[in-house]
Structures are given as C-alpha cells and as structure tokens.
Amino acid sequence: MTSLTLTHAKFQILETFRIPIAVIGSSFWPAASMLAFVVPFAGDDPQGATYATASMITFAVMSTNLFQYGIGVSEDRVQPWDPYVRTLPVGAFPRFAGRIISGLCLMVFALLPVVLIAAFLTAATVTPLEFLAAAGVTALIAVPFILMGLSIGYSLPSKAAIVVAQVLFFPLAFAGGLMTAPGGAPGFVEDLAPYLPTGGAVRLMWAAVGDYPVSLGSVASLIAWTVVLAAVAAWAYRRDEGRRFS
C-alpha cells in the first residue's frame, strides 16, 4: 500500500511539473507580494519583516492548497482514470494519499521563494527553535486548507471549482489579516480575523516566529474550522462516490 501511494504521488508530481506554469503560478503570488510589499516597506525592520514573512508563508499555504486540491480534484473527477481507480481492489486510498503527498511537495516548492527572499532581501530573523516551530505550524495550518480544497474539489464541477477558489482566495487573505502587520488591519478585520481559518493560522505563525501572544479563541476557531471542513470534505467525497457508483 505504501509503495502504491508513493507511486501515485510520484506520477502526480511529474504530471504537475510537465506544466511549468502550474508550478510557477503556485509560488508567484506569495513571492510577488514579498517583493512588492514586504521588501520595500518592512525589509529593514527585523520584527516587521519576520511577521510579514510569516504572513506570506500562511498566504502561500492557503493559496497552494486551495487551488491544488480545489481545482485539481475537480478536474480529475471528469477523467476516466479517476472512477476506474476507485473500482480497483485497493480502493481510492492510495491515489488519495498520493495526492496529499504531491500537494504537500508543491506547497514546499511554493514556500521556497518566500523563505529565500526573506533570508537575502530583508532583515527578518528567527532562532533555530523558532524556525522549527514555524515549520511545525506550517504543517499544522495546511490541514484546514487541504480540507477546504478537497471540499470544493469533490462537491463542484471544474468550472465552478475554479470560480469558487478564486472568489475565496483574496477575501480570506484580506479578512484574515494576511495583508497587514499584527494589529495594523482595519478595526472590522481585527475583530473578524481570529475567527477565520486564515486569521487563526497566521496568528499561530506570528506566535511561532516572535513574541505574539497566542489567542485561545483563534486556536479554538481554527480547530473548529478543521473539524467542520473535514466533515464537509467527507460528505462531498461520499456524495460524489454515491452519484457515480450507485
């Protein structure tokens, strides 16, 4: 089962890299945002640059998983290969797990430009312990966005999934406070952000790389979003399976 999962992951990674624009696009917006906003405005401030880099990492995690799973899964569902794999004796799990692995690899690729820009073009700094904490939080906050993408991918046709992913993309980033420094967003954003998945995620990232206090309310909200999105993703998967195989 493990080897089959890795085989699916390998071929999905190769399939993605055969379309270079798909790979470049996943890392473009976070890197462009770093160059356009973080480097010129906060690049010389160690604390500001560090918090801004954490925001852009959260931005990259959200965008990569939202589009990778939301659009990728919906497109796979219309291909003959996807229903065929579900009929095999091993079931759909190896392909599903392979997609998760390939998506995480693409997410890491999208994060590299952000980290490199922060390291060489800004005064952002973290200790080894903070770096490890940030890496762990990055993996943790990826979960709700993976589930959000899967919910979109399994519940909507490809054309609708593209629109929904694009519509959610910027509102979640702005309302979650990813576009401003901690405490620098408009009042209504500061009030709303801790209860959005993006707001809860970025606050954990800020706490991992600096002295930003962890809000129990935002952590509880992020956990609640994860549970709800997991339920929606499971429902969407079973609904899609029931429609096409019953």
N, C-alpha and C positions, 0 to 999 in steps of 0.2 A: 504493500500500500504506500509506504514511504517513497520507494523508488518511482512508483507511478505518479505520485503527487509531484515529485521533483521533475519528472519528465514533462508533465503538463506545464509546470512553471517555466521550464527551460524554453519550451516551444512558444509559450505566450510572450516571454521576454523577447525572443527572436522575432516574433511576429510584430511586436511593437517597434523594435529598433529597425525593422525594414522600412518603416515610415518615419524618417528622421524628424519631420515637422511635429509629429505626435510627441516625440521625446523632448524636442526643443521647447514646444509650447508649454509643457508641464512646468518647466523651470523659468520660463520667460518672465511672467508677471511678478513673481517674488523678486527675481534678480533685478528687473527693471525698476521696481518700486524701491529697492535698496539704493540703486544708483541715482534715481530721480529725487528721492525724498530723504533717505537716511544719511547718505554720504555728505550732501551739501549742507544739510540743516542740523544734523546731530552727530556728524562724524568726528568732531573734535571733543565731544563731551563723553568721557568714558561711561558714565552711568546711562546717559541718554542713548548712546549708541548700542549699549548692551541690551537695554529694554527694547529698543526698536528692532534689533536683530531677532530677539525672542518673538516679537510680534510678527515679523516676516516669516519666521520658521512656522509659526502657527498658521499663517496665511498659506504657506506652501503645503502644509499638511492637509488643510481643508480643501484647497483647490485641486490638488492631485487626486485625492481620494474621491472627491465629489464627481469629478469628470471621468476618472479611470473606471470607477465602478458604475456610476450612474449611466454613462453613455456606453461604456464598453460592454456591460452585461446586457443592456437593451439591444445592442447591435448583434451580440452573439445569439440571442434568443431567436432571431429571424434566420439564422444559418442552419442548414440541415444537420451540421455536425453536433450542435448542442442537444437537440432531442435524441439523437442517436446515442450519445454518451450516457444520457440518463437511462437508457434501456439496457445498458451493459450490466453484467452480474455485480460488478463492484459499485455500481451506482454512480451518482454525480459527485460524490465527495472528493475524489482525487482531483478532478478538474476544478471544483470549487476551491479547494485548499490551494491548488496551484495558482489560481487567480489571485488569492490573497497574498501569496508569496511574491508573485510577479508585481503586484501592485505596490507592495512594500519596497521592493527593489527600485521601482520607478520613483517612489516617494523619496528615497535616499538620494537618488540622482538629482531630483529637483531641489533638494536641500543643499547640495554641494556648492552651487554658485553663491547662495546666501551666506554660507559659512566662510567661503573664501573671500568674498567682498568685505565681510565684517573683519576678517583677520588682517587683510592687507590694506584696506582703504579707510578704516575707521579706528577709533581709539577703544572700541569695545574690548572688554577683557573679562575672563572668567577663570576661576581656580580649577584645578583638575577635578575636585569634588563637585563643583558647580557644573562642570561640563558633563560629568557622568549623570548628575541629577537631571540635567536638561535632556540628555539622550533618553533616559528612562521616561521622563514626562512626555517626550515626543512620541515614543511608542504607545504610551497610555492614551494620549489625546487623539491618536489616529483612530482608535476603536469607534467612537461615535460617528466619525465622518465616513469611515468604511461602511458602517451600518446604514448611514443616510444614503450613501451612493447605491448600496445594494437595494434599499427600499425603492429608490427611483428606478433602478435598472430592471427590477423584477415586476414592477407594477405598471410601467408605462411603455408604450412603443417607442422606438428610437427617436423619431422626430419630436415627440412630446418630451422625452427624457432630456434631449439637448436643450430645449427651451427652459424646462424647469431647473436644470442645473445652472444655466446662465442667469436665470431670474434670482435664484437663491444666492449666487456667488457673491456679488457686491453688497447686497443688503446685510447678509450675515457678517461680512468683514467689517462694514461700517458700524452697524449696530452693536457688534461685539467689542468695539473699541480697538480694532487692529490698526486703524489708520492714525492714531494719536498716541501720545505718551501717556503713561499711567496718570489718571486724574485730569487729563487735558481735553477730554471729549466734552461735547455739549452736555448740559445737565440731564436731558432726557436719555441720552446714550449711557451716561454713567449710572442712571437708575435702572435701565433695562439690561445692560450688558452682562452683569453677573448671572442672569437667568437664561442666557442664550448659550448654546454649546460653544460658540466661538469665544464669548466672554469668559466663560468658566475655564476654557482651555488656555487662553492667553494669560489669565491670572495665575494659573499653575506654572506656566513658563516663566513669568516675571518672578515668581517666588523662587523658582529653581536657580535663576541666574543672579539674583540680587536679594535685597532686604525687603522686598514687597511682602506685606502680610497676607497670609492665606485666609480667604474668607470661607468659613464653613458653609455659608449659604450657597456660594458659587460652586463649591465642591459637590454639595448635595444636589444642586441643579444639574451638574454635568453627569452625575451618576444616574439621575432620573432620566435625563435625555438618552443616555446609553441604554437603559432598560426599555424605554419606550421605542426607540429606534430598532432595538433587537427584536422586539415583538412585531413591529411593522415589517421588518425585513423577513422574518419567519413567515408571517401571514402572506406577504407578497409572493414568496417562493412557493408556498403550498398552493396558493391560488393559481399561480402560473402553471404548476405541475398538474393541478386538477383540471384546468381548462384544456391542456394539450394532451393529456394522457388518460383521461377518463372516458 
